[in-house]
Amino acid sequence: MIIYRISDLTGEVHCMDLDVTDAQLELYDEFGVLLQDAFPNLTADEREFIKTGITPEEWDEYFGKD
């Protein structure tokens, strides 16, 4: 599913194709289920994107790699 988010760092709109369902998104967005519980199949970078809209590339640019 293509997910769109606005980056908390830059304000730019980004999209990412993630292996998530509408039900998972509803658990997180509507019911406040923790990211790691709603999306156990995603990587930390993918969960960060859902939460903040920050892409791995932006993260590296602003905070460095590792």
Buried (B, 14 or more C-beta within 10 A) or exposed (E): EEBEBEBEBBEEEBEBEBEBEEEBBEBBEEEEBEBEEBBEEBEEEBBBBBEBBBBBEBBEEEEEEE
